[in-house]
Amino acid sequence: MTIDGQVNQSSKEQEKKKPFQVVLVDIEKTVADKVIHCVKKTLEDDDLKYVALSYRWGELHETLVDTGVGYTASITSFHLDDFYKLCYTMTLESDMKDIKYLWVDAICVDQNNPVRRKATIYQMSNIYDRATYILAVPDLPLTYIKGVSTKNYDTINAIKAYRKDIYHLLHGNTTEFNALEEAFLNDSSVPKEPPELRQLLVEYTDYFGHSFTTYEKHHTKHCPVRTLDHICKLGESRPPTNRWKFWIRKKKKHLIGDNHWCDDATCPLKFRFDKDMDFSWDEEKELNWSKWKSKIMNRGNSIRQAMELMTDLVKDWSSRVWVVSEYSIAKRKNNLKYWFTQFSFTYGDDNGMDEDLIYYFKKNGLHFFKFDFNDPLMDAPYYSDQGAARLTRGTSTNPIYIRFHYTMTRHLAQQTFLEMILFTKASRNEDRFYSVLPLSEYHEKKKEVSNWNVGSLLSVKLKLYEIMNSKDKLFLLFWSTNIEAIHNNVLPTFASSTLPTDFETEHLLQLLTDPMSNFDVDDPCTLQLLHDDKHADQNNNSDDNDDDDEDHQEPYDYLRLKPKEYYAVDYLEYDYQAELLTKCIPRSQRIGIHDATPQTLDVVAIPAIQWESGVSPFIYRGRKHFLYLVGSFATNKWTMFFDFDYDYRRLDEELHVTANDTNEDVTKSVTFFDIY
């Protein structure tokens, strides 16, 4: 479901009083007639079985469909031919072939009737919760996806020849996949002699299942094509069938321009130009035999590109704000399956490719892919190679099988509350709360969302600082100030940065909850969002305030942070550091530090974990585990210091202040920091 909107609270009680009539697509009739057939059923009926689709919307021209139940559906999300193929494929699937109905929001929600639309949206969670299966189809808008780029179009078309291979690869069916690879080698006329040729091709090139499923780092001088060429020389001992004829008959050599004389009847340069050529049976056989190396490359590249595209589609689908709600509902019953329209087929395909595939699956059984939320292998070290594989994509086997399943696991089962609410795509920011809050410990706050006026992502972050517990607030603060965050010195500095996608969430959470954490995560006062109502008058009465602030009357938001210890840093050592502090002067004056200069500004480093934690002094000394502030101890007003450039190993030399110290320099001793 990808409908952006939420029901008015006033209509909910009325909808609870009567059974809800849900609109469903009749799969069998729709497949038979290639026309949408809908029925109405009572949602609360215990005998009702149906599949609920989860997908992302596309952007196609409008198609109008008469549902037959009192309204016309306007479809722009997917092409009907793609939908019909999916429906037909469902009639062959082992667990769904006996299920008669399908729910898909683009058809089953009356978008033109506000009352019916609201009633259906209110029941959305129930619709997905009562479904026999939730079927995720990330590429349901396949026609739209193919039209996005030529690369997509070519990749999707190339998939058709290798659907069985990719199907078994995704399932992890090693025996079946190996059998298909052996059949491919035979069909491509790859020599069986010497016997080590095929073994080397399968295990030492990046075009077969071994490299798809196993991470191996290559030397920087490794070249996949050169490796394939080198191995293929083992199979070139077979003499070309017709070459001897030219020698015996002393025919004139074939001339290709002025630069290439060749006596090979199958010289590849001859086929650059579209001209009619006559070949004998032996010559045709020789030509087909000579192409086996290119067939290996074509198959390997096609499978790899197809898997990479499907991985990207999974990421795009799972990042939609309402999709988060859908797969989270599936988690309760562990009934999520997924499929790709690219694998679907229609009976009676003209080229026979689909008919062969249909026969194969009718004989061997068709099983959609199941995502098991309880699978213990989710945390297996095997998938930990994905991080290294992604960073070394061009210098490793680039195991796409690992990357695909890691992406599924990471996005569907391992995202934190903050990742789900901040990294999802939503047309309205309030939908982030409507969709994700019910899945969290803050679910009771959902009824307040309509009063929050969260029009921007900044307002979403500020609201999170207001409603979350101290642990989650600290996590967001460290995330927002990470070295990879994009910032433009905009107030409030603790919430205005663009969050980095690559962030060690698990590691930071471990530090924040460690017994030697620098923060009391059980104390709600450790981090509080407050409002500075006095700053406007101060700014407007100051001679130093910027023109941008003269009309600024809104109170500044700030965080009050209480660490257990911190370091007062003697920062000015080099000229360029004075330049970095100079950049901080305008915003420092803006929050009330009117005498700010590079010499008067103070710098503070706040670690995530205490110094006396028993760990090696430099393990957690990296910038990503510190908060750096620039401001004034005199006013106790601070902003984040994103340009901090300092050798953190020298912190031992700085003034180390703890909450229990009484003999420190009182001018640099505070119990909390107000961060703007």
Order of alpha helices (4+ residues) and beta strands (2+ residues): alpha-beta-alpha-beta-beta-beta-beta-alpha-beta-alpha-alpha-alpha-beta-alpha-alpha-alpha-alpha-alpha-alpha-alpha-alpha-beta-beta-alpha-alpha-alpha-beta-alpha-beta-alpha-alpha-alpha-alpha-alpha-alpha-alpha-beta-alpha-beta-beta-alpha-beta-beta-beta-beta-beta
